[in-house]
Amino acid sequence: MQYRRPKLKSLDNKENQHTSETPTQTRKLFRKTTPKLLQPLQMDQHISSREPLTTKVDGLHKIRLRTYVSTVENLMNDNLLKLIPPTCDGTTYSIGQSIGKGSYATVRLGTNKQGLKVAIKVYEKLFLKGERLNNLVKEISALKALNHEQIVKLLDVYHCGSTINLVLEYCGSESLFTLVKQHRALSKDYAFNIIHQLLKILVYIHEKNICHRDIKLENILITNKKIKLIDFGFSTIYNSITCHCGTPSYMSPEVVTKQKYDGRTTDIWALGVLFVGLLQGSFPYKGSTEKELFSKIRNNEYTINSQDKDVRVFLGQIFVLDPHHRATARELLQCDVFRSL
């Protein structure tokens, strides 16, 4: 008698398909004022897509699923511990209220055992995958390599359950963004004083082969007219970068056109945008949509209210489409306007 194989159910059968669809995730890292909710990792989408099934089974099946999830989480934690080794166990610090929130992390006010204030940047391990994990590793490496009185200092790193916490120097709460919001616009002398400080900081980090890639009003804190550069979440080695990230209004032409670029030149372009923001309380490149904004940047169509010669000469060295002809931080420090500072 001839043996007949049993018919297999088609994989296209709706019963065998996941009910939840995985959204396509892009690798763009553009920071926005109100970031979208982060999508869960693929592992969690896979588990959550089967979640309704767990309500229909009992006993051993549930135990096996929980064991599987626990095993995966332990493997992820082991991997994170190797990539980001802790420098303390975290009992030294207590965490308080939130004082800031970015696209990928929340910053909370903390204190050490002596009562000294610190800023604790909290990353959820759940979302640390791929480019985001690489960025965190680069951020820690950059902060460890830098030692400048006007750059935020990394004090400790520790793991705490589902989070990785970066303990940073507390630098106050007033940023250039809040300063401009209060005063609408700053005087030419005050704005140039701030830019002079920022250029000296950029000279230092660029000579360390590091670029910031997210120079903006919100990432510079100020106390008694002295600034501190914070948030190195997008920092990297500057040469031949292909990852296009940053805040849209501050992006340079080579970033919006998705070319390979030198991160130092993008820092200088962003500095020019920031300078205009200090002077007139608005950005030089504007658009009602991101597409329109990027078109203005590509064509170098900017709006500057000031007719001051020093301002025009200074910005003329920055807003240059060809990054190879854009002035460096050290070259800009030689401008006549800084000689009296």
Secondary structure by P-SEA (a helix, b strand, c coil): cccccccccccccccccccccccccccccccccccccccccaaaaaaaaaaaaaaacccaaaaaaaaaaaaaaaaaaaaaaaacccccccccccccccccccccbbbbbbccccbbbbbbbbbccccccaaaaaaaaaaaaaaaacccccccccccccccccbbbbbbcccccccaaaaaaacccccaaaaaaaaaaaaaaaaaaaaacccccccccccccccccbbbbcccccccccccccccccccccccccccccccccaaaaaaaaaaaaaaaaaccccccccccaaaaaaaaaacccccccccaaaaaaaaacccccccccccaaaaaaccccccc
